[in-house]
Amino acid sequence: MAVENFVLFDGLERTSLLPFTYTRAVADIRVGILKIIEKWNTHLKSNCSTLTQSYLQNKYLYSAQSSSIFINASILPNKDIVDIVLNLPEGTVLKGKDNQIIAAHIEEPIHSLSQLTQHFDTNIYQFYPYSYLSIVHPWNIFTYNDSQIKEDIRVLQLEPNGHILEANNKIANPENIYVEEGATVLWSMLNAQSGPIYLGKKSEVMEGSIIKGSFALGEHSVVKMGAKIYGETSIGPYCKVGGEIGNSVLFGYSNKGHDGYLGNSVLGEWCNLGADTNNSNLKNNYSTVRAWSYKSNKEISTDLQFCGLMMGDHSKCGINTMFNTGTVVGVSANIYGGNFPPKFIPSFSWGSIEGFTTYELEKALETAQKVMERRHIQLSETDQAILAEVYKESAIFRQSK
């Protein structure tokens, strides 16, 4: 009998993916066009549920059933891995590179991550011999983004239709452009020679923009006038972007609406970069960039020459802010002032290079509500509880600063 219950779970990678996983399950991370859970849903032709941290679980549907296949949410699906997962025998755990748990077929109902982990120690192991992609560090999100845009277009079976765009645009390779219903582009340049360009429902590219593929623009998002966007970039839904952007991912509901450079970076949801904000993505000596790791509790090598800004949900910065290579900003931080702020800014921090204080929870929630109301969304009690837990868990990092 075919398995009908698929669950994406937070694996050991979850800590390494902070600050983004402070406020979301690993399955909720966006890379390419789709979130990870949307990729698996498409491949499996099913609706996966999510098993995450206890304080996050109320935000997600979880179905505890007998004979379920649990999939490590950090794994990006491909046809080969999906075929093996679908045929995984009961009582078997699938392992990949470095003994990473990929999936497990569990016979009895599972009610928590700790209970699931116990099964990994007692079940039969099967090894996956082929290569695959796993989101282990925040910077993997932008390094894998180009391949994931292309893969998502393939899996979604989208049909190219760039020819329907207005004749006043300058377009290269319209056969590599995918336009959803209601998307508009006027008096702009789109170059899809080196990668596809995807324009989501009711998205807008304003006049004078220059866009190079691969590029994905989420539904209702706006590219503002005169923007310059290089390839390997994804803008999630309900964002506004302008200035210069390259190889970056915005999860959704975030704004980089003005001039300034954002490169090799990831922004969570409800972030805002002030006018003329810039980030460095390359060190002056061209050496490998180091960045803060929550798992290691220190800076580690990214093994990348190009790495910019990682910013968690609800964080903001003022005009003319400068971020150094490999800067990591937590959740609900507020940064302003000249010169480079520290490369690691804990969640709920407020300040500048001259010093930071705690951004008190009540004031942070008030700001979040005001920001979300502009998009006609209410800050739910569930999200308030999540932010309160993040405030508590991140206190240790503020105290050490």
Rosetta blueprint (number, residue, H / E / L):
1 M L
2 A L
3 V L
4 E L
5 N E
6 F E
7 V E
8 L E
9 F E
10 D L
11 G L
12 L L
13 E H
14 R H
15 T H
16 S H
17 L L
18 L L
19 P L
20 F H
21 T H
22 Y H
23 T L
24 R L
25 A L
26 V H
27 A H
28 D H
29 I L
30 R E
31 V L
32 G L
33 I L
34 L L
35 K E
36 I H
37 I H
38 E H
39 K H
40 W H
41 N H
42 T H
43 H H
44 L H
45 K L
46 S L
47 N L
48 C L
49 S E
50 T E
51 L E
52 T L
53 Q L
54 S L
55 Y L
56 L L
57 Q H
58 N H
59 K H
60 Y L
61 L L
62 Y L
63 S L
64 A L
65 Q L
66 S L
67 S L
68 S E
69 I E
70 F E
71 I E
72 N E
73 A L
74 S L
75 I E
76 L E
77 P L
78 N L
79 K H
80 D H
81 I H
82 V H
83 D H
84 I H
85 V H
86 L H
87 N L
88 L L
89 P L
90 E L
91 G L
92 T E
93 V E
94 L E
95 K E
96 G L
97 K H
98 D H
99 N H
100 Q L
101 I E
102 I E
103 A E
104 A E
105 H E
106 I E
107 E L
108 E L
109 P L
110 I L
111 H L
112 S L
113 L H
114 S H
115 Q H
116 L H
117 T H
118 Q H
119 H H
120 F H
121 D H
122 T H
123 N L
124 I E
125 Y E
126 Q E
127 F E
128 Y L
129 P L
130 Y L
131 S L
132 Y L
133 L E
134 S E
135 I L
136 V L
137 H L
138 P L
139 W L
140 N H
141 I H
142 F H
143 T H
144 Y L
145 N H
146 D H
147 S H
148 Q H
149 I H
150 K H
151 E H
152 D H
153 I H
154 R H
155 V H
156 L L
157 Q L
158 L L
159 E L
160 P L
161 N L
162 G H
163 H H
164 I H
165 L L
166 E L
167 A L
168 N L
169 N L
170 K E
171 I E
172 A E
173 N L
174 P H
175 E H
176 N H
177 I E
178 Y E
179 V E
180 E L
181 E L
182 G L
183 A L
184 T E
185 V E
186 L L
187 W L
188 S L
189 M E
190 L E
191 N E
192 A L
193 Q L
194 S L
195 G L
196 P L
197 I E
198 Y E
199 L E
200 G L
201 K L
202 K L
203 S L
204 E E
205 V E
206 M L
207 E L
208 G L
209 S L
210 I E
211 I E
212 K E
213 G L
214 S L
215 F E
216 A E
217 L E
218 G L
219 E L
220 H L
221 S L
222 V E
223 V E
224 K L
225 M L
226 G L
227 A L
228 K E
229 I E
230 Y L
231 G L
232 E L
233 T E
234 S E
235 I E
236 G L
237 P L
238 Y L
239 C L
240 K E
241 V E
242 G L
243 G L
244 E E
245 I E
246 G E
247 N L
248 S L
249 V E
250 L E
251 F E
252 G E
253 Y L
254 S L
255 N E
256 K E
257 G L
258 H L
259 D L
260 G L
261 Y E
262 L E
263 G E
264 N L
265 S L
266 V E
267 L E
268 G E
269 E E
270 W L
271 C L
272 N E
273 L E
274 G L
275 A L
276 D L
277 T L
278 N E
279 N E
280 S L
281 N L
282 L L
283 K L
284 N L
285 N L
286 Y L
287 S L
288 T L
289 V L
290 R E
291 A E
292 W E
293 S E
294 Y L
295 K L
296 S L
297 N L
298 K E
299 E E
300 I E
301 S E
302 T L
303 D L
304 L L
305 Q L
306 F L
307 C L
308 G L
309 L E
310 M E
311 M E
312 G L
313 D L
314 H L
315 S L
316 K E
317 C E
318 G L
319 I L
320 N L
321 T L
322 M E
323 F E
324 N L
325 T L
326 G L
327 T E
328 V E
329 V E
330 G L
331 V L
332 S L
333 A L
334 N E
335 I E
336 Y L
337 G L
338 G L
339 N L
340 F L
341 P L
342 P L
343 K L
344 F E
345 I E
346 P L
347 S L
348 F L
349 S E
350 W E
351 G E
352 S E
353 I L
354 E L
355 G E
356 F E
357 T E
358 T E
359 Y L
360 E L
361 L H
362 E H
363 K H
364 A H
365 L H
366 E H
367 T H
368 A H
369 Q H
370 K H
371 V H
372 M H
373 E H
374 R L
375 R L
376 H L
377 I L
378 Q L
379 L L
380 S L
381 E H
382 T H
383 D H
384 Q H
385 A H
386 I H
387 L H
388 A H
389 E H
390 V H
391 Y H
392 K H
393 E H
394 S L
395 A H
396 I H
397 F H
398 R H
399 Q H
400 S L
401 K L
